[in-house]
Amino acid sequence: MSNRRHFLSAVLGTGVALPGFTERAIAQLRRATEVAGSRNPTQVADDEAYWTEIQRAFDSDRTMINLNNGGCCPTPTHVLEAMIRDLRFSNELPVIHMWSVLEPRVESVRRDLAHDFGCDTEELAITRNASEALEIMIFGLDLKRGDEVIVTNQNYPRMLTSWGQRVRRDGIVLKQISVKVPPPSHAYVVDQFRQAITPRTRVIEVTHITNLTGQIMPVKEIVEMARPLGIEVFVDGAHAYGHFPFHRNDLGCDYYGTSLHKNLLAPVGTGFLYVRREKINGLWPLMAAPAEMDGNIRKYEEIGTHPAANHNAIAAALAFHRGIGAERKIARLRYLRDRWAKTLLAESDRVKILTPLDSPDGAGIGFVHVEGVDTGKLGAWLMERHRIVTVPIVHPEFNGLRVTPHVYTTLDDIDTFTDRMREALRRGVA
């Protein structure tokens, strides 16, 4: 909390200019901060006077209720304006304005993200999304025929597809384990991985928080179990960064990839890859870089011509995130999740919430299964009849709706969704 206050003091009190951080955005944060006062995050979580000020930072389509902020989120208006400004400036003379003026500013973005994540600046590369960051890991590590990789059957489909290509191309062995939903304990999850390990195991890939049920996985415990065995642990943090507070040292990991157009609210097409310094030489880039860059984190950014505007606007999104404060943000997201989830649990014993509630192992993502109601039809009914966007998920071992509100979501949005779910329980969706 003290870091957030120091940040706001610097931004709001002294008039410091941040990239793309407009007067309007600063004024909204100032008003919100005045409303919050010295109260702790939990006390502010249900204060609509505070969150209304935050909601005004977005130009969202209010004709629909967007409860799918897991795919990608709308960015605050001032962040979008910063990107558009730089795109226009680039277009005036791209070879000078984009390459010589704007592109070097990525170093400031790298510095700020590294500071927030808790790593060295020379360990963080700017990518276009978590998939790119994870594919650098997946295709960048030298593996030979017969080497084994362990994942869960809840890992993100694109990553499973990427490993599948290595299976076909290189003859590695991919082992998918099953984990109960929700798992009974951290020890249980770690043991599921441990039981799959053989002398041929080279890599474990684990999601920090699953994109399905929103289960936060015990990353640190998995790393501590695997490292003495010489097993690399790749962490897919697509939905984690900017969602709930943590730092690199909380995880102890050597590799981490995330998207920034989800919970950080940066423009679409932004992410980062973290690789511990001593691991950089051993991880090839996805696109070729010269030999003299073998130990340079920037080798992972050698992707050819690309816009500088997108990644430079990350700075404005990160400033907005820090202005709210990570602890205050997750308190709000859990409050919104509990508002609908606990109401529906009380409504009927046919409702099953597969996300941990009242636990640090759950965050803003909620997953609900309704017995006797087809998941696909329920999602379509909410969308087509009531203009409520959720994500119907049908996994071989469970099914239900993924519900992910964000800081711009209103209580009316949550209550409308809850009312429609009650209607579905009572009357069906035919």
C-alpha positions, 0 to 999 in steps of 0.5 A, spaced: 500 500 500 505 504 501 508 503 494 502 505 491 501 511 495 508 513 493 506 512 486 500 516 486 504 522 490 509 522 484 504 522 479 498 526 482 501 531 487 507 533 483 504 533 476 509 528 473 507 527 466 507 519 464 507 517 457 500 517 454 497 518 461 492 524 460 490 529 464 483 526 464 486 519 467 490 523 472 484 526 474 480 520 475 485 517 479 485 523 483 478 523 485 478 515 486 484 516 491 480 521 495 474 517 495 478 511 498 482 515 503 486 511 508 481 505 507 484 498 506 483 494 499 477 490 502 473 496 505 474 499 498 472 493 494 464 494 495 465 502 494 461 504 488 463 511 489 470 509 488 469 504 482 465 509 478 471 513 478 475 507 475 469 505 470 469 512 467 476 511 464 473 506 459 469 507 453 466 500 453 460 498 449 454 498 455 449 495 450 452 488 452 455 485 459 462 483 457 463 477 462 469 475 458 475 479 460 479 472 460 480 473 452 482 480 452 480 486 455 478 493 453 484 498 454 482 504 458 481 510 453 487 514 455 491 508 453 488 507 447 489 514 445 496 513 447 497 508 442 493 511 436 497 518 437 504 514 436 501 510 430 499 517 427 506 519 429 509 513 426 505 514 419 508 521 418 515 518 417 516 511 419 523 509 418 525 515 422 519 516 427 517 509 428 524 506 428 529 512 431 524 516 435 519 511 438 522 504 438 528 506 443 522 507 448 521 500 449 527 500 454 523 504 459 517 499 458 522 494 459 525 497 465 518 498 468 515 491 467 521 488 470 521 493 476 513 491 477 515 483 476 521 483 480 526 481 475 532 484 472 531 489 466 536 484 462 531 478 463 525 481 460 523 481 453 517 484 450 512 480 446 506 480 442 502 475 447 503 469 452 502 464 446 509 467 443 512 467 450 511 460 451 512 458 444 519 461 445 520 456 451 517 450 447 521 451 441 527 454 444 529 449 448 534 443 446 530 436 446 532 430 443 527 424 441 525 420 447 525 426 452 519 427 456 515 433 457 509 433 463 503 438 462 496 438 465 490 436 460 487 443 463 493 447 459 492 452 454 490 449 447 495 453 443 500 450 448 498 443 447 498 444 440 505 447 440 508 441 444 504 436 439 508 439 433 514 437 437 512 430 438 511 430 431 517 433 429 522 431 434 519 425 437 519 428 444 514 424 449 508 429 451 505 426 458 498 429 460 496 429 467 489 430 470 488 434 476 481 434 480 477 440 479 478 444 484 484 440 487 484 438 494 491 441 496 497 444 493 501 437 496 496 434 491 497 438 485 505 437 486 504 430 487 500 429 481 506 432 477 511 428 481 508 421 480 509 422 472 516 424 473 521 419 470 529 419 468 527 422 461 523 428 464 526 434 462 520 439 462 514 441 466 509 446 463 504 449 468 499 454 468 499 460 474 492 460 473 488 456 469 484 459 463 478 454 465 476 454 472 481 460 475 485 455 479 491 458 482 496 453 481 502 452 486 508 454 482 513 455 487 512 448 490 512 445 483 519 449 481 522 447 488 520 439 487 523 439 480 529 444 480 533 439 484 531 433 479 534 438 473 527 439 470 525 446 467 519 449 469 515 453 464 510 458 467 504 460 463 502 466 466 497 469 461 491 470 466 495 472 472 500 478 471 496 484 473 490 480 476 493 479 483 499 481 486 505 477 486 513 477 484 518 473 481 521 471 487 514 469 490 514 463 484 522 462 484 521 460 477 526 461 471 521 462 465 515 466 465 510 468 459 504 473 460 499 477 456 498 484 457 492 485 454 488 481 459 488 483 466 493 489 465 489 492 460 494 494 455 493 494 448 491 488 444 498 484 442 502 486 448 506 481 453 512 479 456 517 473 457 521 473 463 528 468 462 532 468 468 539 471 466 543 464 466 538 461 462 538 465 456 544 462 452 540 456 452 534 458 450 533 459 442 529 465 440 523 463 435 525 467 430 533 468 428 538 472 432 545 473 430 550 469 435 552 475 438 545 476 441 546 469 444 546 472 451 541 478 450 534 478 452 533 482 446 534 476 441 527 474 443 524 481 440 527 479 433 521 479 429 522 483 424 518 490 423 513 491 428 509 497 431 512 501 436 505 504 438 503 498 441 508 496 446 510 503 448 502 504 451 504 499 456 507 504 460 500 508 460 497 501 462 502 499 467 501 506 470 493 506 471 494 499 474 499 501 479 494 507 480 489 503 482 493 498 486 494 490 485 491 489 492 485 493 491 484 491 484 484 483 486 479 485 492 474 488 487 475 482 482 474 477 488 468 481 491 464 481 484 466 474 483 463 472 490 457 477 489 454 472 483 457 466 485 455 465 492 448 468 490 447 462 485 450 457 490 445 459 495 439 459 490 440 452 488 444 445 490 444 444 482 449 450 482 457 448 482 462 453 483 469 449 481 473 455 482 476 456 490 472 461 494 474 464 500 481 462 498 488 465 496 487 459 490 482 463 487 481 470 484 477 474 479 475 468 474 469 464 476 467 457 473 460 455 474 456 448 472 449 448 472 446 441 473 441 439 468 442 445 463 446 444 457 452 449 458 453 451 450 445 452 450 446 456 456 452 460 454 448 462 447 441 463 451 445 469 455 448 472 449 443 471 444 437 473 448 440 477 454 447 480 451 451 477 456 458 475 454 460 469 458 465 463 455 461 456 455 467 451 456 466 443 455 472 439 458 472 432 458 472 432 465 468 438 467 463 443 463 460 450 465 461 457 464 467 461 465 465 468 468 470 474 468 468 481 470 473 487 470 474 493 474 470 497 469 464 492 470 458 495 474 454 491 480 448 492 475 452 488 470 453 482 475 446 483 478 443 482 471 447 476 470 445 473 476 438 474 475 438 471 468 442 465 471 436 464 476 431 464 471 435 459 467 435 455 473 427 456 474 425 455 467 430 453 463 433 456 456 429 452 451 
